Amino acid sequence: MNKRGRPRQFDEDAVNEAMQDLFLRQGFAATSLDDIAKVTSLNRPSLYRAFGNKEDMYLGCLRHRTEELAAELGGVFVEAESFEAALWGFYAGLIEYYYEAGDDRGLGCLVFSNAIADAPSNDQIRAYLGETLERVRRAITRCVQKHHPDCPDAQLNAATELALSVFLSLGTRTRSGQERASVECATRASVKAIAGLVG
């Protein structure tokens, strides 16, 4: 939420990163404005002026993280030489992000590990999750069609939905404490099986 006035005396990207990390670790409901003020070193009035209320802050973090990942990983669907390579590149990038804290057991995904818990009680969060999930579904479908233009609809739909299911499982596997090597091994096997559906 950008408002006109004096130039800001803080690094907005750094504040966003601090809020994202806090929400990822604690979730939306368990995070207080005092928690946010503490990790960002901003007082409540400054937070409200810059980012709105807590829901605005959380949704802003979801959008910020989604766009970062889209910028980092979106190219794999365009540049990969095969559907299998594209799918593995996409998943491998997500796994890298999910474990980026440096621990062998990662924190998962802010959007699809964390926000899911609050979606049933918050219409805006639920709507955002639905939009983002559909965005991923369309990207996978286009990738199959690019590499397998003659793929029958039944196989196309099956491959897309299975790929989407693996995507959704990655954050849960990570957040539940599975070791990275185990997640990577299971994901590689899934990619081969899904790619086999479309030839």
N, C-alpha and C positions, 0 to 999 in steps of 0.2 A: 504494500500500500504506500505509494509514493505521494508525499504531500509537499507543497511548495513552502519555502521559507529559507532559513539559514542553511548553509551547507552542513551536511552531517559530519560529526566529529568522530566517526567510527567507520570501520571497514565492514561494509554490508555483507560481503562474501564470507568474512570470518564469523560474523554473527550468525549467518545462515548455517554455516557448518557446525557451529556450537549448538544451535537449536536442533539441528538434524540429529546430531549424536545423542543429545539428551533425550529426544523423543524416541529414538531407536532403542535406547537402553531402558526407558521407563514407560513408554507408551503415552498416549494422549491423556487419558483420564488420570493417571497417577502423577502427571507433571503439573506442578503449580507455577503460577506467575513468579513466585519468589525463586523457584528453581531456575526458571529461565533468566531472571534478572541476575542471579548469581553466576551462571556460566557465561553470560554475555557481558557482564560488568556494566549493564545498563539499568537505569531505574525504570519503574513501571511507566511513568509518563512518557519517557523516551521510547520505550517499546511500543506503547499504544500509538504514538505519533508515527512511528516508522513502519509498524507491521500490523496494526489493528489489534483485535482481541485474540485470545488464545487459539480459538478455532481458525481465525485468519492466519495466525502464525503457523499452525500445523498444516493447513492446506497449502500455504506457501512453501513449506518445507517439502511436502509431497511433490508439488509441481517442480520445484527446483531440482530435486533428486531425479525425478523422471526425465526431465530434459537433459540433465547431465549424462544419464545413462543412454538416452537416445542418441546424443551426440557422439558418445564414446563407442557404442555398439551398433548403431543403425547401419553403419557402413558394411558390416559383415554380410548382411542380406543382399547387398548390391555387388560387392567385390568378390565374394567366394566363388570358386569354380564349380561347386556342386551344392545341392541342397544339404547333403550330409555335412559338408565342410562349413556351410553357413550356420547350420543348427548347432554344431559343436562350438564354433567360434562365439556364437551368441551365449550359449550356456557357460563356456569357459570364462568369458568376460564377467558374467554375473557371479560365478563362483569366486573369481578374484576379488570382486567388490565385496561380497558377503564375508570374506575372510580377511579383508584388508586391515583390520585392527592389529594384525600381526600374530594373533593367537591361532593355534591350529583348530580351535573351535570358535566359529564366528558368530556374529550377531544377526545374520540374515538380512532381510530386506525391509526398509522403512515402509514401503508401500504394501507389499504382499505378505510380509510376516507380521508387521506391526499394526497397520491401519485396519486390517481385517477384524481385529478384536473390537474395534469401536464402530465399525460400519453398521451393525444392526441398530444402534441407538443414535446414529447421526446421519441424516439424509445427505448432507453434502459430502461426507467422507464416502458413503456408499455409492453415490453417483460418480464420484471421481474414480473409485476403484473400477466400476463398471466401464467407464470410458477408457481407462487405461488398459484394461483387459481386452477390450474390443480392438484397441490400437495394436496390441501385440498379435492378436488373432489375424488381423488383416495383413500385417507384415509377414507372418508365417505363410499365409495362403498365397500371397504374391510371390514369395520365394519358391514355393512348390511349383506354381504355374510358370515361373520363369525357366526353371530347369527341367520341368516335365510338362510341357504345354498340352500334351495329349492325355494327361492323367485323368482317368474317369472321376466323376464327382464323388463317388463313394469312397475311393481311396484318398482323394484330396481331402475330403472332410474328416476321414478317420485319422490321417496323418496330422492334420492341423490340430484336431482336438487332443490327440495324444501328446503332441509337442507342447501344447498349451498346458496340459496336465503336468508334464515334467517341469515346465517353467514354474508352475505354482508350487511344486513340491520342493524346489531347491531351497527356498527360504525356510520352509519348515524343517527340512533335513539339517540345515545349517544351525538354525536356532535351537533345535532339540539336542545339540551337542555332538552330532556325528562328525567324525574326523574328516578332514578335507579329502584325503586319499580315497576314503570310502565313497564319499559323494561323487568324486570325479569318476571312479570306476563304474558306479551304477549309472551315471549320466552317459558315459561313453557307450555302454551297452544299450541304453534306451535310444540313443541317437542312431545306432546301427539298425535297431529293430524298426524304428519309425521310417528311416530312409528306405528300408526294404519294402515298405508298403507301396512306395511310389516308383520303384524300379531302380 
